[in-house]
Amino acid sequence: MSPVRYKAFLLLLIGLLAGCGRGGSLSPAANSPGVPSILFAPLSSNVTYLMNLQGELVHQWQADSVPALSVYLLPTGLLLRPRSVTTDYFPEGGGNGGHIEELNWDGSVAWSFDYSSPTYEQHHDVKWMPNGDVLLIAWEKKTGEEAIAVGRNPATIPTNDQVWVDHIVEVNPATNQIVWEWHLWDHLLPPGVPASEHPELMDPNARVTATSSDWTHCNAIDYNADLDQIILSSRNLSEFFIIDHSTTTAEAASHAGGNSGHGGDFLFRWGSPSNYGLGAPQQLFGQHNVHWIEGGLSGQGEILVFDNGDAVLRPWSTAVQLAPTPLSAGSYAYDPTDGFLPTAPDWQYTANPPTSLFASFISSAQRLVSGDTLICNGPAGVMFEVTSAGTTVWSYTITDTTGKADVDVFRATRYEGDYTGLVGQTFTPQGPVQVLLNPS
């Protein structure tokens, strides 16, 4: 083990002994700055910023390219940041990445991994796991012929004869080896079978279009160590899925095995019952940042998601919290008419008036220690904190070096002052954050 990785392991062990929860919980530790801070990485900047609640810069990391697209301050003190390799392998995608890094506090690279080729590429989000492994979302290309063979309507094949579908890989940074994989392509509904009979599978004709190769466009991933399950969000399908991570790679490609006994099939899905043949109302519209609420927080173990909305169908955004009903062996409650339960959120933030918040893409929501929720209106570059009753108690607008607002931010994450990953760091406010955007 390299000295850098050994030091990171020791810091992680300290964090775990201090009470760090599953999946990198924002939990207490000693000898850290004592004031909350917010981490964000503008879409068009090579710089990742950490600011205090007064909007003052307290730290920044410089990288060699723009993010792809998430960024995390780990319990080890390292910054996990995927970034773009600026290839033309997937030109229509958005959120293109291909290179994943863990950066030291001074910006030097502690670990890196490339996952990009003419046929696959990491994009949008990654997730650090308590064992140190990293989960990646990635596209893989299928030909029109391959898509038609599994049942896709030939009229919906794009003119470039490509269909991009998502998969997940788990990378071990100690060896730089892929140790686990899951591919959506392995869990498609067979041709001629009604989708309503198999909600655990994906209909190859769900929300397809000939105008874009990017079929599923997944944009968020999270891991629950207590359940050993993964949650994956698909913007283009307006739906998210839960799958079993306890499987082997071979089981993940099948319909059996793992704690659930269902292999890599969907254990739960929520957002668009029509995708699996039901007539129940649509619940999500192009959502982002789906994740389990951390232990010790209000709503712990439930799912929180930023629901972007749709310019035609529902032209406003909300933050949605829901509690799936777990059954035995990792499965979830399902109604043959309404689909996976619940039918409605446990809690929802809607602005007043609703249309005063409409973030058509990117954006996030995070539950805080206080019970409030931090919301990031990504296209506007505006962050604000709301109570459970919907009252705004804090807000901040990000600007660039010219003072211009509307700085695109994929996600904002608040870390409390006693967070484990900030052990031993000293913050010196450096004046208001002014985002350095790359030349357009």
N, C-alpha and C positions, 0 to 999 in steps of 0.2 A: 504494500500500500504506500502511495507517495506521501511525503510529509504534509502536503496540502490536504489530501483526502483524510489522513490520520488526524490532523487538527480538526477538520470538519466533523469527523466521527466523534471526537471527544466533546466538541460543543453540542452535538446532537445528544450524546449521552447525558450531559449536564441538563439539557432541555427536557429530556424525558424524565429524569429524576425530579426536576422542578415542577412536573405536572403537565407537560406538553401533551395535548390530546391527539386523537387520530388525525392523520392526514395533514399534519402541520398546523395544529390549532394555534390561534393567537392567544397564548396562555402566559401567565406571569413568570418572571424570572428576576433574579437580583442584578444589581450593578448596571442597569440600563438607563437611558436618558431620563425617564420619568414623565415624559410628555408624549401625547399621541402624535402620530405622524401618518401621512397618506402617501402611498406609493402609486405612481402612474407612469406610463410610457406612451407618449404621443405617437400616433401612427406615422407621422412624417418627420420623425426626429430620431437620430442615433443615440439620444441621451435618455436615460431613465431618471426620474426625479423623485426625491423624498422631501416632502414639505411638512411644516407644522400647521396647526389649525388657523394660524394667522396668515397663511399663504407665503411664509418665508422658506426659502430653500435651506435645507439642513444637510443634504447630501445628494450627490449625483454620480451616475456611472456612465462612462462613455463607451460605446461599442462601435463596430465597424459598419453596421447597416441598421436599417429600421427594424422594429420588432415584428414578431409573427405569432401572435399579437400580444399574448399575455406576458405578465412579469410577476414574479413572486420573491419575497424575502423569506428565505427558508429558516427553520429553527437553528440550522448550523451557522447562520450568519452569512451564507452565500446568497447571491442573487441568481435566481433561475430565470433565464431569458432566452426564448427562441428568437431567431432573427432570419431575415431574408437573405437568400444566396443569389438573388436577382438573376435567376435563369429564366428561360422562356419555355420550360417544360409544361407549365400549366398556366398559360397566359390569361385565361378568363377568370381565374379563381377569386382573387382577393384574399388577403390574409396569408399570402404565400410565404413559406419559411424555408425549411430544409437544413438549418444549422441550429443546434441547441447548445447553450453555454451555461455554466455556473461560474459566476464572477466573484472574486474576492472584493472586500470593501474598497480596495484601491483601484478596482476595475480590471486587474489582471485576471487572466483566464485560469480557473482551477480545473475545469473539465469542459470538453466539447465533444460533440457527436454530430455527424452529418447523416441526414436521411433525405436524400434527393437524387433523382435519376430521371431519365426520360419517361419512366412508367410509374413512378411514385414520388410523393413529396409531403413532408410534414407541413401542417398549416394551422393557424389560429391559436391552438391552446396545447398546453402540456400539463402534467400533474405529477408533483413529487410525492413519493410514497414513503411511509415510515421506515421501510427497509433501505431507503436510499435510491431505489430504482425510480425511473421516470417513465410515465405513460405519455405517448405521443398520439395525436390525431393525424392521420395522413390520407391523402387521396391515392387511389390506384386506378389506372386506365384500363377500361375494357373496350373492345371493338364493338361496332354495331352488330356484327355477326354473333359475337358472344352474347350480347344483350338480347337479341332476337331469340337465340337458342334457349334462354331461360324464361321467355315469355313476354318480353317487352314488345309493344306495338311498333312495327316497323316504321309507321308514319311519324313516330316521335324521335327517331334517331337523328341527332344533329348532323349538319352537312360535313363536319370534320370527321365523322364516323367514330366519335369517341363518346364514351359514357364514363364519367368519373364517379367512383363510389368510395365511401370512407372505410378505413380500417384502423385498428389500434395496435401499436407495438409497445412492449415494455422493454426498456433498455437498462442494463446493469452498468452504472458508470465505472465500477471497479474493473470490469473486463471489456467494456464497450461492446458487449454481446447482446443481441435480442434474445430475451429469455421467455417471452410469451407473446402470442399474437391472437387477434380476433378480427375476422373479416365479415362485414355485413353481407357480402356476396354469397357467403355460405348459408345464409338464412333467409333466402327468398322463397316466396310462395310458389309452388309448382304450377305450371300452366294448367288452366281449366279448373282449378280448385277455388271455391268461393273464399274471399279474404276473411269473411266473418267467421269461418270455421277454424281459422288458424291465426289468432291475434298475436301469437308468438313469432310470426314470420312477417317479412316485409313483402308487400305486393310490388312486383317489379314495374307496375304501371302507376304507382301512387305518385300523383303530382308531377308527372313527367312532362317535359316540354322539348320541342325540337330546336328551341332558340338558345339553349345553353347545355354544355356538356356536364356542368357541375350539378349532378342530380341531388345528392343529399346535403352537401355543404354543412358539415358539422362544425360547430364553433365553440363548444365548451365540453370539458371532461372533468369529472371528479371521482374520487375514490373513497369508499367507506371501509376502513379496516375492520370495524366491528362486524360488519356483514360480509366482508370480502366481496363487495360488489362495486361495479363501475356504473356511473351515469353519463350519458352521452346525449348532447343536444344537436338536433338537425334544424337549422334555420329554414331551409327550403321545404321541409316536410311539416314545419310548425308543430314539432313533436319532440319529446325526449324519451330515452329508453334506459332501462336498467338491465344489466347483464351480470352473469356470475363470473367472478374472477378466480374462483377456486379451482377451475378446470385446468387441465393440461392444454397445450396448444392444439393437440389432436382432438380433445373433447370440445374445445371452443369452436372447432369447425364442424361439430356434429350436433345432434339433438338430444344427447344423453351424457351423463357424467357431471362431476362437480357436486357441491353441497346441495344444489337444487335438484339434481338429477335431470336437468334440461339442457345440458351442454351450453352452447353459446346462443341459444334462442332468447328472445326477450322475456324477462320475468315480469316486466311492467313497462307500460308506455302511456304517455299522457299528452294531450294537446289537440289531436285531430282524430277522433274516432272514425271519420270517413276513410282514413288511410287503411283501416282494416274492415271496411265494408259496413259500418254502422251508420245510422242516421242521427246520432246524438250530436248536439251543437259543438262547434269548434271552440276550444278553450284557449289556445295560444296562437299568436300571430308573429312569426319570424323571431322568436325569442332568443335571448342570450344569457350567459352566465348562470346556467342551472347548476345547483350544488346543494349538498346537504348542509344544514345549519350545524355549526360546531357544538360539541358538548359543552355544557355549562352556560349556554346562551338561551335566551327566550326562543322557544320553538325548536330546541335541540333535536336533531335527528329528522326533522321535517325538511322539505325541499323548498328552496327559495329560488326564484327565477325572475329576470327582467323580461317582461312581455312587451315587445316593441310596438305592436299594433300594425295596422295596414292602412295605407292612404285611402283605400276605397271601402274596405269592409269594416274597419274600426280605427278611425284616424286619431288615436291617442295611445299612450303607453301606460303601463301599470307595473307594479311589483307584486308578485303573486307568491303566496306561501301555501303549500298543501301537504297533507299527511296521508300517504298511501297506507292501506291497511295490510300489514304483513300477516301471512298465513304460515303454515308449516313448511319447513325445508326451503325457505327463501322465496316462496311465491307470494303473490299479492291478490287481494280481493278483486273479483271481476264479475260484472253483471252482463248478461248476454244482450241486453237492450242498450244500456248506457255505456258499456265498456269498462275500462279499469277505473276503480274508485279511488278518491271521491269524485263526484261530478262537478264540484265547485271548490274553490279555495277555502282554506281556514281563515286566511287574512289576505287583504289586498289593499295596496295603496293606489288611489286614483286622485289625480290633481283636481283642483277646483278653480275653474271649470276643467273637465277632463282633457279637452283639446289644448290646454295650456302646457301640457307635457306630451310631445310627440317626438321621440327619438327613433327615426326610421331604421337605424342600423346601430351596430356596436352597443355599448352601454352595459350597466351592471347594477346589482343591488346586494348589500351585505348587512347582515345582522350584527349589531354592536353589543358590547358588554352592558350598556345601559338599557338594552331592550329596544332602542331606536334602530332605524335602518338607514344606512348610507346609500344614496342613489347617485349614480353617475349618468347624466345625460350626455352620452358620448359625442354626438355631432356638435353640440354646443360647447363642450368642454366645461360643463357646469356640474359641480358636486354639491349635494345638499343632504342634510340629515333630517329625517322626519320621525315623529313619535308614532306609537301604535295607533293613535287617534288621527294621524295625518297632518299634524302641525309641524311646520318647518322651523327648526331651532338653530340651524347653521347652514350657511351656503358659501360657495366660493366659485368664482369664474376664472378659469385659466386664460392667460394671454401670452402672446409671443413677444419677441424682442422689440417689435414695433408698437406694442400695445393693443394689437388686434385680438379679438376674441374668436369664438368658433374654432378652437383648436381641437381636432379630432382625438379623442381618448378612448381606447378600447374598453378599459376597465379601471376602476379606482379601488384600492384596498387600504383600509385603515389598520394600523398596528398600534396597540396600546403601548404606553411608555415602558412597561415592564415585560414586553415581549421577549422571549428567549433569544430570538435572532439578533437582538440589539445589545446583548450582553457585552459590556466593556467598551461600548461606543460612546463618544462624546459629541453632542450636537452643538454647533455654533451657528446661529441664524445668519444667513448671508444676504438678507434683503429679499424682496418679493421674487417669486419664481417668474422667470421670463423664458419661455420655451424657445430653444434654438431649433427652428425648422430647417430641414434640408432644402436646398434650392429646388424649385419646381421645374 
